[in-house]
Amino acid sequence: MPATNSTSTTTTPATDMKLEVVVIPVSDVDRAKAFYAKLGWRLDADFAGPDDYRVIQFTPPGSPSSVIFGKNVTEATPGSAQGLYLIVSDIEAARKDLRDRGIEVSEVFHAEGDVHTGPDEPYLFGRRRIRGLDPARGSYRSYVSFGDPDGNGWLFQEVTSRLPGRVDAAGTTFTSSTELASALRRASVAHGEHEKRNGGQHDANWPDWYADYIAREQAGQPLPV
């Protein structure tokens, strides 16, 4: 049998694998159902079966993945699911939406500072949580946390520009009109600076500039100037 070379540059495309469902453990199914409905998530299923089995599925707005919970769905300890990320394009708007729905949420914070060395302090990725938006409003750097009635922990993370390689540069997509509107607002601000650098003259080709900016931002490519 010929030897295989693990460092070969020739690779076969992997089979598409789409993360569809995340299981979260809860102690009171109806209480959890009421909570996730209050978040404004779409109820996709509520099925009961033999042997005291019940499964409920919710999908966050704009998400291709769903969460399920129920009775006899998982043996994990209720509340043990932590670090569940919800990506948003406007962290402050996302936080306000939850507060308007009567959901208790943290203040906006970012992570920086020394690596975690002590107990009983709020940390993220081993870095101290600092109150407020990331000073540079950098992508991936501002957060909000909240939990469900069992203590399963969720995080909003603001992502406005993807790291290189995370998104196919040939395909720019948005999952909601709100997400697209946020991208257009960012492009508008950047285009205003672009016009200033060009003597303040009106750019008749602004739609092309907007499109290029949005596509590059989502793909993590250098932005136009």
N, C-alpha and C positions, 0 to 999 in steps of 0.2 A: 504494500500500500504506500503510495507516495506521501512524503511528509507534507504537513500543512504549515503555512507561514502566517502566524497570527498578525504580523505587521504588514501584510500585503496591502497595497493601495487599491487593489481591485476588490470591490465589495458588491454583494448582491443586495438590492433594496429589500429592506425588511418588510414583512407583512404588516399592513396597517393595523394598529392596535389602538382603539379609541377607548379611553377611560369613560365608562358609562355610568357607574354607580359607586357611591361611597356609603358604607354601612355605618350608622352611628347607634350606640347603645343607649337606650332610655329605660326608665323604670315605670313610667306612666304613659301609655301610648296616647290616650286622648289628650292629656295635658301637652305632650310634645306636638301632637297634631295641631292643637289650637295655637301654639307658639309659632310654628313654622308657617301656618296660614296667616298669622298676624304680620309676619315679615313681608307678606305680599308674594310669597313663592307660589308657584302653580302646583296644585294637587293633581297628580297624575293617576294615582291608584290608591285604593283602600280595600284590600282583599283579605277575607278570612277563609281558613281552611280547617281541616280536621286536626285533632290533637292540640287544640287551643292555639292554632297558628294564625297570625295576622301580620300583614306587611303593608306599610304605607310608603308612598313615594312622592317626594316633592322635588321640584326643579327651580333653582334660583332664576330670576329674570335674565335672559340672555345667555344662560349657561348651557353648554352641550352635555354636561354631566348632571346627575341627579343624586339625591341622598335617599336612603331607605332606612326605616326603623320599624319596630313592631314587637310582637310577642313571639318568642322562640325563633327569632331571626339571627341572633348572635349570642354567644356566651360571654362576651366582653362585659366588663363592669360598667354600669351606667355612668356616664360622665367622663369616661376614660379617653374619649376621642379628643385630641388636642391639636392645635396648629392647623386647623382647617381653613384654607385660604380662599377668599373671595376677591377676585381682581376687579378693581373699579378704576375709572378714568378720572374721577373727581372725588377725592376722599371726603371733602367737607360736605358735598351734596349727598353722598351716600350716608354719612353720619346723621345729617339732618333728616333724611328720609326715615331712618330707624327711630329717631327721637320723636318724630311726628306720629309714628305708629305706636308710641308708648313703650318702646324697647329701651332698656337700660344699656348704654354703651359707654366706653371709655372716652376720654379726651383724645384728640389726635396726638400721636407721638411719633418720634423717630428714634432710631437706635444708634448709639455711638458710645465712645468711652472705653474703659478698661474691660477686659474679659471677666466674666462672672467668677467671683471667688467666694462669695458668701451666701448663706441661705436666706430664704424669705424676702427676697427682693425681686421686683419685676424686671426680667431680662428677656431679650429676644436675640436668638443666634449667639448667645453668650455676651451680648453687648447691653449696656444699660439703656433702659427706655428714658428718653428725654422728652418732656412735654412740648407739644407744638409741632408744626410742620417741619420737615427737613428744611433747613435754612436756604438751600439752593433749589428747593422743590424738585429734587432729582427723582427720576423714575425709579420705582421699587423701594423708595426710602421713607414713605410716610404711611402710618398704620392707624387703625382703630380696632379695638377688641371688644367682643361681647360673648355671652354664653347663653345656652339654652337652659331650661329649668333644671336639668340634671347636671349642668356644669360642663357639658361638651363645649370646647373652646373654639371660637371663630375669630378670624382676622380679616379686616378689609386691608388690602394693600393697593396703593395707588400706582398704577403702571400707565405711563403715557408714551414711552418709547421702549421697544423691546431690545434686549441685548442681541448682538449679531448672531445669526443662525437660529434664532428662536422662531422666526416667521419666514415663510417662503416669500422671497422678494417679488416673485411674480404674481402673488395673490394678496391683495389688501381687502380684508373683510371686516365688517362691524356687525355686532350681534343685536344692536338696538339703535334707535334714532338718537337717544340720549348720548350714547358713546360716540356716534358720528358728529353730533353737535359739539361735543367737547373737543374733538379733533379739529373741527373747523375753527373753533374759537382760538385754539393754540396756533393754528396756521395763520389766522388773521393777525394776531399779535406779532408773530414772526415776520409776516409780510409787511406790516407797518414799519418795522425796523429796516427791512430790505429796501423799501421806498426811500426812507430817510438817507440810507447810505448811497442812494442813487440820485441825490439832489432833491428829493421830495416830489419828484414827478410821478404822475399817475401811471401805473403799470397796466397797460391794456391787456396783457397776457396773464393777469392775476389768476384766472382759473387753472391754467397750466401749472403756475407756480404752487398754488394750493395743493393740486393733485400730487405734484412731485414731493412736496413737503410731507404730506400725510402718508404717502406710500413709503417714503424713506424712514419716517419716524416709526411706523409700525414694524418695519423690517430691521430696525436697528442700524441703519446705514447713516453715513454723514449727512447732516441736514444742509439744504441749500442756503446760500447767503445772498 
